[in-house]
Amino acid sequence: MRAPGWLLGLAIGLALLVVFTGSGEHAPASASTAVATVPAEADAPVGALVLQRCGTCHGLDTLSHNPQDAAGWSRTVTSMQQLGAQISPQERDALVAYLARHFGPH
């Protein structure tokens, strides 16, 4: 039996609402206020950097299915560097903060 078209539209609309209203609003409890209040326009370049440095080997689902605090992401980034990820020291700090903010425990 097929679902009516309006039901499918409602489900898609709710999914988009959850994605666009819940994305990035939950900072880890241990995050400082400065980290939790990064404006979206300042966060976007780091998001692109995550796609460049992490997305070549991993999908975003890998990040979202493995939430970690800043210490955990720091260990993970170090492991990835040891495996060959090309990340500068300045990029490393930005990546860890971004990953903790957007892919941390909620």
C-alpha positions in Angstrom: 0.0 0.0 0.0 1.4 3.4 -1.0 1.3 6.4 1.4 -0.7 9.4 0.2 1.4 12.1 -1.4 0.6 14.7 1.3 1.9 12.3 4.0 5.2 11.9 2.1 5.4 15.7 1.8 4.8 16.1 5.5 7.5 13.6 6.4 10.0 15.4 4.1 9.0 18.8 5.5 9.5 17.6 9.1 12.8 16.1 8.3 14.0 19.4 6.7 12.7 21.3 9.7 14.6 19.1 12.1 17.8 19.4 10.0 17.7 23.2 9.5 16.5 24.1 13.0 18.6 21.6 15.0 21.9 21.7 13.2 24.8 23.1 15.2 22.7 24.5 18.0 23.8 22.0 20.6 27.3 22.6 21.9 28.9 20.1 24.2 28.4 20.8 27.9 32.1 21.4 28.4 32.4 23.8 25.5 33.2 27.4 26.4 30.7 30.2 25.6 33.0 31.5 22.9 33.0 28.2 21.1 29.2 27.8 21.4 28.5 31.2 19.9 30.4 31.1 16.7 28.4 32.9 14.0 27.4 30.8 11.0 29.4 33.0 8.5 32.6 32.4 10.6 31.8 28.7 10.9 31.2 28.1 7.2 34.9 28.2 6.1 35.8 25.6 8.7 32.9 23.4 7.6 34.4 23.5 4.1 37.8 22.6 5.6 36.2 19.6 7.3 34.8 18.5 3.9 38.2 19.0 2.3 40.3 17.3 5.0 37.9 14.7 6.3 35.4 14.2 3.5 37.8 12.8 1.1 37.9 9.5 3.2 34.8 9.8 5.4 31.1 10.8 4.9 29.4 13.1 7.3 27.5 10.1 8.6 30.8 8.8 10.0 31.2 12.0 11.9 27.6 12.2 13.2 27.6 8.5 14.2 30.7 9.0 16.4 30.0 12.0 18.6 33.0 13.1 20.7 33.9 16.0 22.9 36.9 18.2 22.0 39.4 15.8 23.7 38.0 12.9 21.7 38.1 14.8 18.4 41.7 15.9 19.2 42.7 12.3 19.6 40.9 11.3 16.4 42.5 14.2 14.4 45.9 13.1 15.7 45.2 9.5 14.6 44.2 10.7 11.2 47.4 12.8 10.9 49.4 9.7 11.8 47.6 7.9 9.0 48.6 10.6 6.5 45.9 13.4 6.7 47.5 16.6 5.7 46.4 19.1 8.4 48.4 22.2 9.4 48.6 23.1 13.1 46.2 26.1 12.5 43.7 23.9 10.7 43.9 21.3 13.4 42.7 23.6 16.2 39.9 24.9 14.0 38.9 21.4 12.9 38.8 20.0 16.5 36.7 23.0 17.7 34.3 22.6 14.8 33.9 18.9 15.1 33.3 19.1 18.9 30.7 21.9 18.3 28.8 20.1 15.5 29.6 16.4 16.1 29.9 16.4 19.9 27.7 14.6 22.4 24.3 16.3 22.9 
